[in-house]
Amino acid sequence: MTWLYIALGGALGSISRHGIGLILSRFENFPLGTLTANIIGSLAIGMAAGLWEGNQRRNPLPLFVMTGFCGGFTTFSSFSLQTLELIQENDWPRAGMNITSSVALCIACTWLGWMAAQTLKKNPAS
């Protein structure tokens, strides 16, 4: 049953990633769809890790969200290919901006999501 949760999450994440790519496809000179998916995915996985810390491998919901949805939604392979294409076009400024913004923003969002989840755990809504 665990595999089904992961597969369903992955399918939903992949469809969502495609949707963001379509919405942001008008920004053809910069891979904004990939960057946006990675930022949102980093925030989501940070929140999930903060909410379910220590219980991620035994509970089906974290597996659905973290392994499935975030795994299908985030796009590191796309990021790598798009960065390589920018380098091959000798567009070093955009390649550098993509690398720097992707790494910095995604790590920051993962931390922000984790911190938000910790706050929610301490102060649950009544």
C-alpha positions in Angstrom: 0.0 0.0 0.0 2.9 2.3 0.7 4.0 2.2 -3.0 0.5 3.3 -4.0 0.7 6.4 -1.8 4.1 7.3 -3.3 3.0 6.6 -6.9 -0.2 8.7 -6.4 1.8 11.6 -4.9 4.4 11.4 -7.7 1.7 11.5 -10.3 0.0 14.6 -8.7 3.4 16.3 -8.3 4.3 15.7 -11.9 1.0 17.0 -13.2 1.3 20.1 -10.9 4.9 20.6 -12.2 3.7 20.5 -15.8 0.9 23.0 -15.0 3.4 25.5 -13.5 5.6 25.0 -16.5 2.7 25.8 -18.9 1.6 28.9 -16.8 5.1 30.3 -16.8 6.2 29.3 -20.3 5.9 32.9 -21.5 9.2 33.6 -19.7 11.2 31.6 -22.3 14.5 33.5 -21.7 14.7 32.1 -18.1 13.6 28.8 -16.7 11.1 30.4 -14.3 8.8 27.4 -14.2 11.5 25.1 -12.9 12.8 27.6 -10.4 9.2 28.2 -9.1 8.5 24.4 -8.8 11.8 23.9 -6.9 11.1 26.8 -4.5 7.5 25.6 -3.8 8.7 22.0 -3.5 11.4 23.0 -1.1 9.0 24.9 1.1 6.6 21.9 1.0 9.2 19.4 1.9 10.6 21.6 4.7 7.1 21.9 6.2 6.5 18.2 5.8 9.8 17.3 7.4 9.1 19.7 10.3 5.6 18.3 10.9 6.6 14.7 10.7 10.2 14.6 11.8 11.2 11.2 13.0 8.0 9.7 11.6 8.7 10.1 7.9 9.3 6.4 6.9 6.5 4.8 8.9 3.6 7.1 8.1 2.0 6.9 4.6 1.1 10.7 4.5 4.8 11.9 4.7 5.7 9.3 2.0 2.8 10.6 -0.2 3.9 14.2 0.3 7.7 14.1 0.5 8.7 11.1 -1.6 5.7 11.1 -3.9 4.5 14.7 -4.5 7.7 16.6 -3.9 9.7 14.0 -5.8 7.4 14.3 -8.8 7.0 18.1 -8.4 10.6 19.3 -8.0 12.8 19.2 -11.0 16.4 19.1 -10.3 17.1 17.2 -13.5 15.3 19.9 -15.5 17.2 22.5 -13.6 20.5 20.8 -14.6 19.5 20.5 -18.2 18.3 24.1 -18.5 21.5 25.3 -16.8 23.6 23.3 -19.2 21.7 24.7 -22.2 22.4 28.3 -20.9 26.1 27.4 -20.6 26.1 25.9 -24.1 24.6 29.2 -25.3 27.4 31.0 -23.5 24.8 32.7 -21.4 26.9 32.6 -18.3 25.1 35.4 -16.4 21.7 33.6 -16.7 23.3 30.2 -15.9 25.0 31.7 -12.8 21.7 33.4 -11.8 19.8 30.1 -12.2 22.3 28.1 -10.1 22.6 30.8 -7.4 18.9 31.5 -7.1 17.8 27.8 -7.3 20.2 26.7 -4.6 19.9 29.7 -2.3 16.1 30.1 -2.6 15.3 26.4 -2.3 17.5 25.9 0.8 16.0 29.0 2.3 12.4 27.8 1.6 13.2 24.4 3.0 14.3 26.0 6.2 11.3 28.4 6.2 8.9 25.5 5.7 10.5 23.5 8.5 10.4 26.5 10.9 6.7 27.2 10.0 5.9 23.5 10.7 7.7 23.7 14.1 5.6 26.8 15.0 2.4 25.1 13.9 3.3 22.1 16.1 3.8 24.3 19.1 0.7 26.4 18.5 -1.9 24.2 16.9 -5.1 25.9 15.7 -8.0 25.1 18.0 
